[in-house]
């Protein structure tokens, strides 16, 4: 079973190239990043990660929560844009301080 931070293959689409040949274009993956703040508790951050990030284990959530606290941020998930937007929005609604989504 993959971990929450295991690489996800980028989606591909077929598009004509300038010379009329068909080529593949990759869709970028996006990073979901939690930022440190002065009001969320360690427990709340870890619980939110377990609740909203697929395959997140409590142990991994605590590791990431410590990274957020000590380093100021942590990438908690990387993958296609649509699920990244969903996880970002869910964590934001739960009160976590989030960086804007960015391509990885």
Secondary structure as GFF3:
##gff-version 3
##sequence-region A 1 104
A	DSSP	beta_strand	12	16	.	.	.	ID=ss1
A	DSSP	beta_strand	22	26	.	.	.	ID=ss2
A	DSSP	beta_strand	30	35	.	.	.	ID=ss3
A	DSSP	alpha_helix	42	52	.	.	.	ID=ss4
A	DSSP	alpha_helix	58	71	.	.	.	ID=ss5
A	DSSP	beta_strand	73	79	.	.	.	ID=ss6
A	DSSP	alpha_helix	81	93	.	.	.	ID=ss7
A	DSSP	beta_strand	97	98	.	.	.	ID=ss8
A	DSSP	beta_strand	102	103	.	.	.	ID=ss9
###
